[in-house]
Amino acid sequence: MQDTAWHLADLDEDILAVPYEWSMGEWEPIAHYGYPDYPDGSLRTGAQQLAKFLLMHANDGHYNDGQIVSVESVETINTAHYPNLDSEQGLIWYEWDLNGETIRGHNGGDYGVSTEMGVREDGVGFVLLMNASGGYDILVNVEEALLAAADDL
C-alpha cells in the first residue's frame, strides 16, 4: 500500500483529501491534524489502496500471486477474543447486520472524517471514505446503495 502512513510527515499533503466540517450553514475546511493515538487511529490511505487490503483480507490473506498475511492471522483478526464482552468484535474487525446480511469490517472517524469498509459473506465488499463527519444514517445509506449496485452488476 503506497501512500499510506500513520504520520502526516510521511505523506505528501498535496494528495490528501481536505477534511471538512459543516458549520453555520456551509462546509468549512479543516487543517490536517494528528495526535498521538498510533496505531489506534489516524491511518491515512486512499480508497484503491484500502480496497486492495479489503480484498486481501476477504481472500484469507491472499492477494494477486502472493500470501500477504497468513490464514491464521486473518482468523485471529476475525476471532472474538472476549465473546462475553462482545461476541461481534474481533481483534481488529467486527460484524454488523445490514438489511439482514452479516458484514465484517472496520470503521473510523474523527473531526472531518468518516470511514467504513466491509465485506459480506459472499465476498462483495465496499470501502467508504468521506472527508466530512458523517452520521450513522449517511454511512448506512451509502453502504446499502453500494451493495445494491454490486448486486445489479
Steps between C-alpha positions, in 0.01 A plus 500: 500500500681803369409845632376354827636621832420565864680833517439809285874554465518173302251616234478763230222726630422602141343157440295491822130580500424810702268423793186713533251581771151646461495834677236774497339378179810429294791259467818628663839342425698370795879510504665158501567391855635208695525391859673217686269204459724288277427222412142532621395754240596768252616264228479688173457321169300510180191305398682287241772404747250419772293298250809286430539443874131406527533260208808342656317459831189355334722248318656363821814711465558425131540781244595459133773237496601508864402420854540844663367403843463145629160336517558466876553878531175570317321257731655673803383840374146366458477297821304645790764462771269617780157374392351558843569871456415525130434199279521710181835673561813329373856615554461769233186417304145474623164386365180691449165438337403692187154413367521148636850434366811462712774749418852462637729801499633802679418868525651820619415860542633821632447870464428546129537130411270195480610161370372147475599189310329167506440177318193281508508120510488466118824700470347824371638795688524876514738773605347829607724798572337837567687823560223621730352381826209277407226367717409134519209542256725647231739206520220243496325666204820503294588142599154379398529682166846358430395142577182537295703632207737202534202264495385658173834437324 
